[in-house]
């Protein structure tokens, strides 16, 4: 079943053309690696798919809804309830504990503190970082912090997880561990993953690859 579909995306920043007719289809439950050299437009494609950036032209559909015609409030709600995000440097709130960081999306959706923290603890344990629950992000290692960020992305039960270079700041051992835990948890919950990377070892965790070059996209045959 098609979950997310983009067609003819064009996006420019001044005179720089980031996307030039790119398109992609994401099916429910699959892990798709979006690959390409630096500056190819792959992160811009992810941001357009997630409704963070509006394209200059083209369309993005999530299920039966067109993101490109939604207002900012509706897109924000969609990102909060249906999408999860993992970025290169985690982007955890430094003033909060790791437990509070993971519980934050649930609290913002109105869940009671006790229930939100119970769910957060469960995901921290699942990602093997429940031992840092009471620590602040600055007190954890890079690998631990990124697993906390993965727990935060998964705690709301998203249908799509957008991961932008999630291992880019990690050594190879920690990167492998994060990717294994992320993709395993996503497949167990049925979430699709859109994974932006330029590393073949990271893309190897995907079901298939889409290559972005000069703002255009090209599907690669299924790797599995």
N, C-alpha and C positions, 0 to 999 in steps of 0.2 A: 504493500500500500504506500502510495506517495504521501509523504508527510510535509515536505518543504520543497518548493520549486521556484527557481528564479529563471527569468528569460530576458535576454537582451539588455543586461545591466550596463549602463554607462555612468561613470562617475569621474569628474575632474576636480582637481584642486588648483585653481588658477589656470595656468597653461599646462599643467601636468595631467595627463590622462591616465588615471589609475585603472579604470575598467573601460573596455571598449567592446561591448556586446557580449559580456560573459553570461553564462547560464549554468545551472546545476540542478540536479534532482536528488533529493535525499529520501530514502525509504525508511519506514518505521523500523527501529531496532538495528540499523546498520551503522558501522563505523566507516566514515569516509575521510581519507586523508587528502587535504588540499595542498598540493606541492607546487614549488616554483622558486626561482631565485629571488634574492632580496630586491624589492621594488617591483615585483611582477604584478602586484595587485591582489595577492591572496588574502591579506588581512583586511583590505577594503571590501573584498567579496564577503568575508565572514561578517563584517560589521553591517553590511547591507542586508544579509540574510537574517541577522538578529534584530533588525529594526533600529540599530544604533545610529546608522547613517542612512539618510534618504538618498536613493540614486537620482541622478539627473534625469534618467529615463529608464524604461524597462519596468518589470513587475516582479514582485516577490509574493508568493502565495504560501500560507501556512494552513494546511487542511483546506477549509473552504473560505478562508479569509485572506483578503489582499492587504498585506502590510503596508504597501506603498500608498494606499488610500486611507489608512487609519490615522487618527490624530495622535499627538504625542502622548496623551494620557492613556489611550488604549494600548499603544505600543509598549508603554512602561509597564502596564498591568500584565501584558502578555509576557514580557521578559521576567517579571517577578513570579509568575505562576506556572508558566509552561516551559521556560528556558532556564538553563543553568550555564554558568560561565567559569572558565578556568583560564587565567592569564599567565604570561611568562613569569611575572614576579609576584603572583598570588593576589596582590592588592587586598590583603587583609587589613582590618582597622587596627592600627597599632595600640590604641588605648584600651581595647577590649581583650579579654582572654580568648584563647582558641575556642573554648566552649561557647562563649558569647558570640564570637564571629560566626560559628556554624549555625547557631540558633537565630541569628539576626534576620535572615529572610523570612523565617516563620513568624517572628515577633512583628515584623513589618506588615505581615498579612493578617495580624490580629490574634495570633495564637497566644494562649496564656504562657507566662514565663516557664512554669514548671513543665508543661507539656512540650514546649519548644526545646528546653534543655534536655529533656529525656530523649527526644528524637535526635538531638545533636550528639549526645553521648553515644547513642547506638551507632551513628555513622562514624564517629571518631574511632570507636572500637573496630568497626568493620574495615576502616582504612588503617588500622594498626597504629593509631596515634592517640589513644585515649589517655596515655601517660602524660601528655602535655596539655590536657584540658584546662588546667588552671594557670598555665603559663601564657604570657603575652607573645605575639608573633616574633618580636625581637629576641626572645629568649630561646627560640627553637632553631634547629638546623634548617638549611634550605630544603632538604628533602621532607622533613617533618612539616614545615610550613606549607609546602605545595600539596601534601596529602590533606592537610586541614582545609586548604582551598578547594580540593576535590570534594571533601565531605560537605562543605558549604554549598557547592554546586548541585549535589545530589539530594540534599536534605528535603527539598520541596517536592521530590518526585517528578522532575521535569521530563518532558517528552523529547527535548533536544538539548544536548550539552555542546556548547561552543568552546573549544579549547584552542587558544591562540599561542603557539609555541610553548606548550605547558612544561617542557623539559629544557627549555633554552638556557635557563640559569643554573642547571643542575649538572653534576658529573654523570658519567655514563651509568654507573651502578644505581644511583638514586633515580635517574631518569627512567631506567628500565623498570624499577619498582613502581614508580608513579604510573607509568603507562599500563603495567600489568593490572594494578589495582583499579585504575580508572576504567579500562575497557571491560574488565571482569564484572565490576559493579554495574556498569551501563548495560551490559548484555543480560545480567540477572534481573534488572528492573525493566528491561525492554526499551530503554532510552536510545535514541540515535545520537551519534557523536559526529560533529563536524570538527575535524582536527587539522589545524594549519601547522605545517612544519616544512622544513627544508632538509630534514634528516631522514635518510632511507631506513635507518634502524627504528625510528619512531613510526614511520609510515607502515612498517611491517606489521604493526598491530591492527591495521585497518582491514576491512573487507575489500575495498577497492580504492583507487586513486583517481583524483582529478588534477590535472596539471594546468596551472595558470602561467601564462607567459605573455608579456606585453598587453595585459588587460583582457586577454581572451582565454577561454577555458577549453579543455579537451579531456574527455573521459578516457581512462586507461582500462584495459580489460581487468575483470575481477582477479584479485591476487589470491583468493581462497576458492 
